Amino acid sequence: MARWLGIFFASGATLALVGLFLSDAPHRHITATALLAASGYPVAALLLVDGRRLPMPLVQLLTAAGTLIVTLAIVIGEQSRLADVSPVFYMWVPIFAFTYFSFRAAVLQVAWIAASYGAVLGGEASRSSVGQWIVVVGVVAVTSAAVHGLVSQIRRLARTDPLTGLANRRVFDERLHAELTRAQRTRAPLCIAIIDLDNFKRINDELGHQAGDEVLIRLAPAWLPELRTNDCLARYGGDEFAVVLPNSTTDDANRIIERLRAATPDLSFSVGIAACEPTDDEDNLVTRADSRLYHVKRHRRASPGSPDHS
């Protein structure tokens, strides 16, 4: 994140200096403008070298400082050609902010651009200056909305299984880490369940992969209403699903699994349940649930009619 902001500062400083010294238009404050543009280099160096250690509030403050540098360049440049194109540099702020900041923090960055540019043009109070402010701020706002929409969609796709619409393995891992940390801190019970559909390969082989996909797709609307608000159901991979069950003992987990089973009576599945222990980490808990799942499946193959969860 900070690396990209550093690249923006370095690129902006370089482009401003190139544009300044290649311009044929007279410029009374060329030295001051050059120094202001060059001020982006130390900020870029800080972000590129030590950016990962910087707290988010400082990164947001540096982003706002970028807006201030652009605004000062417009003021110092007066009516030069460089001042005319300087508002273009505002565009990097919403692109960066709506990619990495929270929505509220990104909106504040855009508001800072609107206020800063408005202060520059406020002294003129002409119809032309009002129109110029509307154009620049309008383009920034539209760019902000577009970037926010694209980033939101990318984030959603990165965290959602495309076939079932459920959370994916990445989300399951994040939730498990958060809930395990909380459970060990508060000593609240926590269980996870790994669910494996029985004979799923046979469905694919005999009826085709589309039939198998249809089985997977109908699980989400059938199972999600049976879970509690804080439970996390994820597609773990292939025909396996996983559930994080906060504040749940093994008995609680078994009751929830039975509700899932009742919601899909025509579908057989095996389950491995593991309860959190004080020394567990995420890998231990998942490994234990996996081991119990495969124990159940082996036991059922050897003894048909035996329980399908453990």
C-alpha positions in Angstrom: 0.0 0.0 0.0 2.6 2.6 1.1 4.8 1.6 -1.8 2.2 2.7 -4.3 1.7 6.0 -2.5 5.5 6.5 -2.7 5.4 5.7 -6.4 2.7 8.3 -6.8 4.7 11.0 -5.0 7.9 10.2 -6.9 6.1 10.2 -10.3 4.2 13.4 -9.5 7.4 15.2 -8.5 9.2 14.0 -11.7 6.3 14.9 -14.1 5.8 18.3 -12.5 9.5 19.1 -12.8 9.7 17.9 -16.4 6.6 19.9 -17.3 7.9 23.0 -15.5 11.3 23.1 -17.2 9.9 22.2 -20.7 7.3 24.9 -20.6 7.9 27.9 -22.8 5.5 30.1 -20.8 7.0 32.7 -18.5 6.9 31.7 -14.8 7.8 34.2 -12.0 8.1 31.5 -9.3 9.9 28.8 -11.1 12.3 28.2 -8.3 9.6 28.0 -5.6 7.5 25.7 -7.8 10.5 23.4 -8.5 11.3 23.2 -4.8 7.6 22.4 -4.0 7.6 19.7 -6.7 10.9 18.2 -5.4 9.4 18.0 -1.9 7.6 14.9 -3.1 10.9 13.0 -3.3 11.7 12.7 0.4 8.1 11.7 1.1 8.4 9.1 -1.6 11.7 7.8 -0.1 10.1 7.5 3.3 7.1 5.6 1.9 9.2 3.3 -0.3 11.9 2.5 2.3 9.9 2.3 5.5 6.3 2.5 4.4 5.2 -0.9 5.8 6.0 0.3 9.3 3.9 3.5 9.0 0.6 3.5 10.9 -2.5 4.0 8.7 -3.3 7.5 10.2 0.1 8.7 9.1 -0.3 7.2 5.6 -3.7 9.1 5.4 -2.0 12.3 6.5 0.7 12.0 3.9 -2.0 11.4 1.3 -3.7 14.6 2.4 -0.3 16.3 2.2 -0.1 15.3 -1.5 -3.3 17.2 -2.1 -1.8 20.2 -0.3 1.3 20.1 -2.4 -0.8 20.1 -5.6 -2.9 22.9 -4.3 0.2 25.0 -3.4 1.6 24.3 -6.9 -1.6 25.8 -8.4 -1.3 28.9 -6.2 2.4 29.5 -6.8 2.1 28.8 -10.5 -0.5 31.5 -10.8 -1.8 31.5 -14.4 1.0 29.4 -15.9 0.4 26.4 -18.1 1.6 24.2 -15.3 -1.0 25.6 -13.0 -3.7 24.8 -15.6 -2.8 21.1 -15.7 -1.9 20.8 -12.0 -5.5 19.6 -11.0 -4.8 16.5 -13.0 -2.5 15.4 -10.1 -5.5 15.4 -7.8 -6.7 12.2 -9.5 -4.1 10.0 -7.9 -5.6 10.7 -4.5 -9.0 9.1 -5.0 -7.5 6.2 -6.9 -5.2 5.5 -4.0 -7.7 6.3 -1.2 -10.6 4.2 -2.5 -8.2 1.3 -3.1 -6.6 1.2 0.4 -8.5 3.3 2.9 -11.9 2.8 4.5 -14.8 4.4 2.6 -15.2 7.1 5.2 -11.4 8.0 5.1 -11.5 8.0 1.3 -14.5 10.3 1.2 -12.6 12.7 3.6 -9.7 12.8 1.2 -12.1 13.8 -1.7 -13.7 16.4 0.6 -10.2 17.8 1.3 -9.5 18.1 -2.4 -12.8 19.9 -3.0 -12.1 22.3 -0.1 -8.5 22.9 -1.1 -9.3 23.6 -4.8 -12.2 25.7 -3.8 -10.0 27.9 -1.6 -7.6 28.4 -4.6 -10.5 29.5 -6.8 -12.5 31.3 -4.1 -10.7 34.6 -4.5 -11.8 34.9 -8.2 -15.5 34.3 -7.5 -16.3 34.4 -11.2 -18.6 32.2 -13.2 -15.5 30.7 -14.9 -13.9 29.7 -11.6 -17.1 28.1 -10.4 -17.4 26.1 -13.6 -13.7 25.1 -13.3 -14.3 23.9 -9.7 -17.3 21.9 -10.7 -15.5 20.2 -13.5 -12.4 19.3 -11.5 -14.3 18.2 -8.4 -16.9 16.4 -10.5 -14.2 14.4 -12.3 -12.6 13.5 -9.0 -16.0 12.4 -7.6 -16.9 10.3 -10.6 -13.4 8.7 -10.5 -13.9 8.0 -6.8 -17.2 6.3 -7.4 -15.8 4.2 -10.2 -12.7 3.1 -8.3 -14.9 2.4 -5.2 -17.2 0.2 -7.2 -14.4 -1.7 -9.0 -12.5 -2.3 -5.8 -15.6 -3.4 -3.9 -16.4 -5.9 -6.7 -12.8 -7.2 -6.7 -12.8 -7.6 -2.9 -16.1 -9.4 -3.0 -14.9 -11.8 -5.7 -11.7 -12.4 -3.8 -13.6 -13.5 -0.8 -16.5 -15.4 -2.4 -16.7 -18.8 -3.9 -18.0 -18.1 -7.5 -20.1 -21.2 -7.8 -22.0 -21.2 -4.4 -21.8 -17.6 -3.4 -20.5 -18.7 0.0 -17.4 -17.5 1.7 -14.2 -19.0 0.3 -11.2 -20.7 2.1 -9.5 -17.3 2.6 -12.5 -15.9 4.6 -12.8 -19.2 6.6 -9.1 -18.9 7.6 -9.6 -15.2 8.6 -12.7 -15.9 10.6 -11.1 -19.0 12.3 -8.1 -16.9 13.3 -10.2 -14.1 14.7 -12.6 -16.5 16.6 -9.8 -18.7 17.9 -8.0 -15.6 19.3 -11.2 -14.4 20.9 -12.1 -17.8 22.3 -8.7 -18.2 23.9 -8.8 -14.8 25.3 -12.3 -15.1 26.8 -12.3 -18.9 27.3 -15.5 -19.1 25.3 -16.3 -22.4 23.5 -15.5 -22.7 19.8 -16.0 -25.5 17.4 -15.4 -26.0 13.7 -16.9 -28.6 11.4 -15.6 -29.9 8.2 -18.3 -31.3 5.9 -17.7 -33.7 3.1 -20.5 -34.7 0.7 -20.9 -38.5 0.3 -20.6 -40.1 -3.1 -20.2 -36.7 -4.8 -17.8 -38.2 -7.4 -20.5 -40.7 -8.4 -22.9 -37.8 -9.1 -20.3 -36.2 -11.4 -19.4 -39.5 -13.1 -23.0 -40.7 -13.6 -24.9 -37.4 -14.1 -22.2 -35.0 -15.2 -20.4 -32.1 -13.7 -23.4 -29.8 -14.2 -25.5 -32.0 -12.0 -22.7 -31.9 -9.4 -22.6 -28.1 -9.6 -26.3 -27.9 -9.1 -26.0 -29.9 -5.9 -23.4 -27.5 -4.6 -25.3 -24.4 -5.6 -28.5 -25.4 -3.7 -26.6 -25.9 -0.4 -26.1 -22.2 0.4 -29.8 -21.2 0.4 -30.7 -24.5 2.2 -28.0 -24.3 4.9 -27.5 -20.6 5.6 -30.9 -20.1 7.2 -30.1 -22.9 9.7 -27.0 -21.1 10.9 -26.7 -18.3 13.5 -25.6 -14.8 12.5 -22.1 -15.2 13.8 -21.5 -18.6 12.2 -19.3 -18.7 9.1 -20.1 -21.3 6.4 -17.5 -21.5 3.6 -16.7 -23.7 0.7 -13.5 -25.3 1.7 -12.7 -26.9 -1.6 -14.3 -29.3 -4.1 -17.2 -31.0 -2.3 -16.0 -30.0 1.2 -17.5 -27.2 3.3 -16.3 -25.8 6.6 -18.2 -24.0 9.4 -16.8 -21.8 12.2 -19.1 -22.1 15.2 -18.4 -19.4 17.8 -19.7 -19.9 21.4 -20.5 -23.6 20.6 -19.7 -26.8 22.4 -19.5 -30.1 20.6 -23.1 -30.8 21.6 -24.1 -27.4 20.1 -22.2 -28.1 16.9 -23.9 -31.5 16.6 -27.3 -29.9 16.9 -26.4 -27.4 14.2 -25.2 -30.1 11.9 -28.4 -32.0 12.4 -30.3 -28.9 11.3 -28.2 -28.8 8.1 -29.0 -32.4 7.6 -32.7 -31.8 8.0 -32.6 -29.0 5.5 -31.2 -31.3 2.8 -32.7 -34.7 3.6 -31.9 -36.1 0.1 -28.2 -35.3 0.5 -25.8 -37.4 2.5 -22.7 -36.0 4.1 -20.0 -36.8 6.7 -18.8 -34.4 9.3 -15.7 -34.0 11.4 -16.1 -31.7 14.5 -13.3 -30.3 16.6 -13.6 -28.2 19.7 -11.0 -25.5 20.6 -8.5 -26.4 23.2 -6.3 -23.9 25.1 -3.1 -24.8 23.2 -4.7 -24.9 19.7 -3.7 -22.9 16.7 -5.7 -22.8 13.5 -3.7 -25.7 11.9 -4.2 -28.0 14.9 -7.9 -27.4 15.0 -8.4 -28.0 11.3 -6.2 -31.0 11.4 -8.2 -32.5 14.2 -11.5 -31.9 12.4 -10.1 -33.4 9.2 -8.9 -36.5 11.1 -12.3 -37.0 12.6 -14.0 -36.5 9.3 -11.9 -39.2 7.7 -12.4 -41.5 10.7 -16.1 -41.1 10.2 -15.9 -41.9 6.5 -13.7 -45.0 7.0 -16.0 -46.2 9.8 -19.1 -45.7 7.7 -17.6 -47.6 4.8 -16.7 -50.5 7.1 -20.0 -50.3 9.0 -22.9 -48.9 6.8 -25.5 -47.2 8.9 -23.0 -45.9 11.5 -23.2 -42.2 12.6 -22.0 -39.8 10.0 -20.4 -37.2 12.3 -17.9 -37.2 15.1 
